């Protein structure tokens, strides 16, 4: 049985929104720490680079979120569970806040930016996808039928 159009649309929106949220939280935490350290030149090069980082980060987050949305459609379809969007977004926000707080504080402490190919922005999305079955509810077969 293939997922319904409503399910696909739901996760087509939820995935990119989740990715953009994770990237926005990462940039917001970076700005707070940057200002707290009196705006050193190694992380951002003025407020203009903050805007550019936010825009590029959100675009990258949206592209990561598309993959997340596809994974969530498959998860929901295969497990007969419905993921609760609000709880899922709150989980991504919380995990993003913790991951960004730890990684960016470490970057500022060492006065160097870590290699982001390590996937620091993927961690909140991946952990949220792993936790998503716990944030879901079982659906009856009659709800699943079109």
URWOTA-V88545 format. One record per residue. N is the residue number from 1. RES is the residue in one letter. D_FIRST is the distance of its C-alpha to the first C-alpha in Angstrom with 2 decimals. Layout:
N/RES/D_FIRST, N/RES/D_FIRST
This chain:
1/X/0.00, 2/X/3.79, 3/X/6.67, 4/X/9.01, 5/X/12.29, 6/X/14.21, 7/X/12.67, 8/X/13.28, 9/X/16.72, 10/X/17.52, 11/X/17.25, 12/X/18.74, 13/X/21.70, 14/X/21.70, 15/X/21.75, 16/X/24.73, 17/X/26.52, 18/X/26.29, 19/X/27.69, 20/X/30.42, 21/X/31.31, 22/X/31.73, 23/X/33.95, 24/X/35.95, 25/X/36.66, 26/X/37.76, 27/X/40.13, 28/X/41.43, 29/X/42.32, 30/X/43.96, 31/X/46.05, 32/X/47.17, 33/X/48.24, 34/X/49.81, 35/X/51.91, 36/X/52.80, 37/X/54.17, 38/X/56.18, 39/X/54.07, 40/X/54.80, 41/X/54.38, 42/X/52.14, 43/X/48.81, 44/X/49.02, 45/X/51.80, 46/X/52.40, 47/X/50.30, 48/X/49.21, 49/X/47.32, 50/X/45.55, 51/X/44.10, 52/X/43.12, 53/X/41.52, 54/X/39.51, 55/X/38.26, 56/X/37.41, 57/X/35.84, 58/X/33.59, 59/X/32.52, 60/X/31.75, 61/X/29.96, 62/X/27.75, 63/X/26.84, 64/X/26.13, 65/X/24.07, 66/X/21.75, 67/X/20.81, 68/X/20.58, 69/X/18.27, 70/X/15.82, 71/X/16.16, 72/X/15.66, 73/X/12.38, 74/X/11.12, 75/X/13.07, 76/X/11.87, 77/X/8.13, 78/X/9.14, 79/X/11.91, 80/X/10.98, 81/X/14.10, 82/X/15.44, 83/X/18.06, 84/X/21.28, 85/X/22.47, 86/X/26.15, 87/X/26.34, 88/X/24.52, 89/X/27.06, 90/X/29.92, 91/X/28.94, 92/X/28.91, 93/X/32.22, 94/X/33.78, 95/X/32.77, 96/X/33.85, 97/X/37.14, 98/X/37.89, 99/X/36.98, 100/X/38.88, 101/X/41.78, 102/X/42.27, 103/X/41.81, 104/X/43.85, 105/X/46.59, 106/X/46.89, 107/X/47.07, 108/X/49.87, 109/X/51.65, 110/X/51.77, 111/X/52.48, 112/X/49.91, 113/X/46.37, 114/X/43.96, 115/X/41.99, 116/X/38.76, 117/X/37.02, 118/X/36.64, 119/X/33.76, 120/X/35.16, 121/X/32.90, 122/X/29.78, 123/X/30.71, 124/X/29.83, 125/X/26.40, 126/X/25.67, 127/X/27.09, 128/X/25.22, 129/X/21.87, 130/X/23.03, 131/X/24.19, 132/X/21.23, 133/X/19.63, 134/X/23.04, 135/X/22.92, 136/X/19.68, 137/X/19.15, 138/X/16.77, 139/X/14.75, 140/X/14.49, 141/X/11.51, 142/X/13.20, 143/X/13.22, 144/X/9.53, 145/X/9.16, 146/X/10.41
